[in-house]
Amino acid sequence: MKENEMIWSALLHLGTNMWRDKYAPGEPDDIHNFPDSGVFWCDELRFDLDVFHKITEKMPEMGLNTIIIDVGDGVRYDSHPEIGVIGALTPDELRDEVRRLRALGLEPVPKLNFSAGHDAWLGQYERMLATDIYRRVVGDLIHEICEIFEKPKYIHLGMDEELPHNQSAYGFMAVRAAPLWLEDFNCMLAACEKENARPWIWADYFYEHKELFATKIPKTVILSNPFYRLLSGPNGESGELAYRYRAFFEMAELGFDQIPATTTWNNTLNTRQVMRALTDKELPNIIGWMSAPWMNTTEVNYYDILGDIARVGYAKKEFGDRFR
């Protein structure tokens, strides 16, 4: 990937324990009734390497140059082997995949979601937020994943949906108040800086903490605003997600680089409509685009994931030359 080249990316899942923890209330057979759903906790890896290969081999044909891998507990870390699920890849196995992806012309980006709403993959450490132990473990994991990915340009830290209602199906719920959130986040940023990897997060926290972002968050942090619905009204300013649409422009005013995230998970028109809207507005500081299928990387989801990624490729052909 060339310097300053527009990022055209897709998110694929290796680890999947980000939406419910091990102690979530519910039927014990949920995972067996819905084996391809990432929603339910599973002690075993839900990832098909052959499917991953087939999808990633097609990504360059579709015009994509970057892949974000949601790693979580899908690798058995040397620094913290207690985190990996049964069947997790070894660091060497994941490193081999990273090298294969680069040979395809794809820039691999690791994603470790440290949001308290999506950190079930951390096991016991999800209950140690804002402690010295937690911050040491976070630093260890960022360091090791950057070693495995052999000096990645970017690292996605997640940090989305840290709210009680996003954890209603958890056995343990936690939300950091802004000062503690910022302390933990600053520790993550320091770890990223040591690895020379640019931090990238979801923009959810911006919606309710604009002053914090204006005064405390460095502009080195890339923001991905997840806009997964159809725009409403002539300028997208109406509807239940109008505040998310406005956030694109508010973040631009503050000077943050952005990589909008769209999906076919909710509707097939989302990617084209949002890309067209933002290019029509000539929104500055868009440095890339991201497809987020939100499906396990398994055989049954193969065509759905491929279709999601293809939508970005088609929209890129139509509107991509309007960026920059």
KAQUIHU-V53748 format. One record per residue. N is the residue number from 1. RES is the residue in one letter. PSI is psi in whole degrees, 0 to 359 (NA if undefined). Layout:
BEGIN
n: (N | N)
res: (RES | RES)
psi: (PSI | PSI)
END
This chain:
BEGIN
n: (1 | 2 | 3 | 4 | 5 | 6 | 7 | 8 | 9 | 10 | 11 | 12 | 13 | 14 | 15 | 16 | 17 | 18 | 19 | 20 | 21 | 22 | 23 | 24 | 25 | 26 | 27 | 28 | 29 | 30 | 31 | 32 | 33 | 34 | 35 | 36 | 37 | 38 | 39 | 40 | 41 | 42 | 43 | 44 | 45 | 46 | 47 | 48 | 49 | 50 | 51 | 52 | 53 | 54 | 55 | 56 | 57 | 58 | 59 | 60 | 61 | 62 | 63 | 64 | 65 | 66 | 67 | 68 | 69 | 70 | 71 | 72 | 73 | 74 | 75 | 76 | 77 | 78 | 79 | 80 | 81 | 82 | 83 | 84 | 85 | 86 | 87 | 88 | 89 | 90 | 91 | 92 | 93 | 94 | 95 | 96 | 97 | 98 | 99 | 100 | 101 | 102 | 103 | 104 | 105 | 106 | 107 | 108 | 109 | 110 | 111 | 112 | 113 | 114 | 115 | 116 | 117 | 118 | 119 | 120 | 121 | 122 | 123 | 124 | 125 | 126 | 127 | 128 | 129 | 130 | 131 | 132 | 133 | 134 | 135 | 136 | 137 | 138 | 139 | 140 | 141 | 142 | 143 | 144 | 145 | 146 | 147 | 148 | 149 | 150 | 151 | 152 | 153 | 154 | 155 | 156 | 157 | 158 | 159 | 160 | 161 | 162 | 163 | 164 | 165 | 166 | 167 | 168 | 169 | 170 | 171 | 172 | 173 | 174 | 175 | 176 | 177 | 178 | 179 | 180 | 181 | 182 | 183 | 184 | 185 | 186 | 187 | 188 | 189 | 190 | 191 | 192 | 193 | 194 | 195 | 196 | 197 | 198 | 199 | 200 | 201 | 202 | 203 | 204 | 205 | 206 | 207 | 208 | 209 | 210 | 211 | 212 | 213 | 214 | 215 | 216 | 217 | 218 | 219 | 220 | 221 | 222 | 223 | 224 | 225 | 226 | 227 | 228 | 229 | 230 | 231 | 232 | 233 | 234 | 235 | 236 | 237 | 238 | 239 | 240 | 241 | 242 | 243 | 244 | 245 | 246 | 247 | 248 | 249 | 250 | 251 | 252 | 253 | 254 | 255 | 256 | 257 | 258 | 259 | 260 | 261 | 262 | 263 | 264 | 265 | 266 | 267 | 268 | 269 | 270 | 271 | 272 | 273 | 274 | 275 | 276 | 277 | 278 | 279 | 280 | 281 | 282 | 283 | 284 | 285 | 286 | 287 | 288 | 289 | 290 | 291 | 292 | 293 | 294 | 295 | 296 | 297 | 298 | 299 | 300 | 301 | 302 | 303 | 304 | 305 | 306 | 307 | 308 | 309 | 310 | 311 | 312 | 313 | 314 | 315 | 316 | 317 | 318 | 319 | 320 | 321 | 322 | 323 | 324)
res: (M | K | E | N | E | M | I | W | S | A | L | L | H | L | G | T | N | M | W | R | D | K | Y | A | P | G | E | P | D | D | I | H | N | F | P | D | S | G | V | F | W | C | D | E | L | R | F | D | L | D | V | F | H | K | I | T | E | K | M | P | E | M | G | L | N | T | I | I | I | D | V | G | D | G | V | R | Y | D | S | H | P | E | I | G | V | I | G | A | L | T | P | D | E | L | R | D | E | V | R | R | L | R | A | L | G | L | E | P | V | P | K | L | N | F | S | A | G | H | D | A | W | L | G | Q | Y | E | R | M | L | A | T | D | I | Y | R | R | V | V | G | D | L | I | H | E | I | C | E | I | F | E | K | P | K | Y | I | H | L | G | M | D | E | E | L | P | H | N | Q | S | A | Y | G | F | M | A | V | R | A | A | P | L | W | L | E | D | F | N | C | M | L | A | A | C | E | K | E | N | A | R | P | W | I | W | A | D | Y | F | Y | E | H | K | E | L | F | A | T | K | I | P | K | T | V | I | L | S | N | P | F | Y | R | L | L | S | G | P | N | G | E | S | G | E | L | A | Y | R | Y | R | A | F | F | E | M | A | E | L | G | F | D | Q | I | P | A | T | T | T | W | N | N | T | L | N | T | R | Q | V | M | R | A | L | T | D | K | E | L | P | N | I | I | G | W | M | S | A | P | W | M | N | T | T | E | V | N | Y | Y | D | I | L | G | D | I | A | R | V | G | Y | A | K | K | E | F | G | D | R | F | R)
psi: (128 | 155 | 134 | 13 | 142 | 135 | 118 | 107 | 164 | 147 | 125 | 149 | 130 | 297 | 155 | 2 | 69 | 356 | 341 | 148 | 180 | 340 | 21 | 138 | 153 | 183 | 134 | 340 | 9 | 313 | 331 | 329 | 331 | 66 | 338 | 7 | 134 | 356 | 323 | 144 | 142 | 134 | 351 | 154 | 132 | 81 | 129 | 111 | 323 | 319 | 318 | 318 | 314 | 318 | 311 | 330 | 335 | 343 | 314 | 326 | 331 | 3 | 11 | 150 | 2 | 142 | 129 | 125 | 115 | 97 | 305 | 230 | 24 | 1 | 145 | 94 | 140 | 323 | 331 | 72 | 343 | 345 | 326 | 140 | 173 | 128 | 3 | 148 | 151 | 161 | 320 | 322 | 318 | 323 | 321 | 321 | 319 | 317 | 322 | 318 | 318 | 324 | 333 | 349 | 15 | 136 | 115 | 131 | 120 | 145 | 123 | 110 | 113 | 13 | 141 | 347 | 351 | 32 | 25 | 331 | 339 | 353 | 229 | 335 | 346 | 341 | 10 | 27 | 144 | 21 | 165 | 321 | 312 | 312 | 327 | 316 | 316 | 315 | 319 | 315 | 319 | 317 | 313 | 319 | 328 | 329 | 315 | 320 | 4 | 66 | 64 | 149 | 328 | 157 | 129 | 126 | 5 | 249 | 27 | 160 | 43 | 74 | 154 | 318 | 339 | 350 | 19 | 338 | 12 | 154 | 332 | 125 | 142 | 142 | 127 | 132 | 158 | 315 | 317 | 321 | 314 | 321 | 312 | 317 | 321 | 325 | 321 | 317 | 320 | 320 | 321 | 320 | 323 | 328 | 359 | 38 | 127 | 128 | 145 | 130 | 164 | 153 | 6 | 316 | 337 | 326 | 319 | 2 | 49 | 322 | 322 | 317 | 324 | 330 | 338 | 340 | 123 | 152 | 357 | 342 | 124 | 137 | 132 | 111 | 112 | 103 | 101 | 4 | 176 | 143 | 144 | 144 | 167 | 331 | 16 | 10 | 357 | 172 | 170 | 338 | 24 | 325 | 327 | 322 | 316 | 329 | 328 | 316 | 326 | 320 | 324 | 319 | 328 | 351 | 15 | 139 | 141 | 147 | 92 | 147 | 129 | 176 | 160 | 3 | 325 | 320 | 154 | 347 | 350 | 307 | 310 | 318 | 315 | 319 | 318 | 316 | 316 | 327 | 327 | 325 | 355 | 48 | 127 | 168 | 21 | 113 | 1 | 183 | 151 | 131 | 131 | 89 | 332 | 50 | 146 | 147 | 79 | 165 | 318 | 337 | 2 | 307 | 328 | 315 | 316 | 320 | 322 | 314 | 320 | 325 | 323 | 318 | 317 | 317 | 325 | 316 | 325 | 320 | 352 | 325 | 357 | 340 | 143 | NA)
END
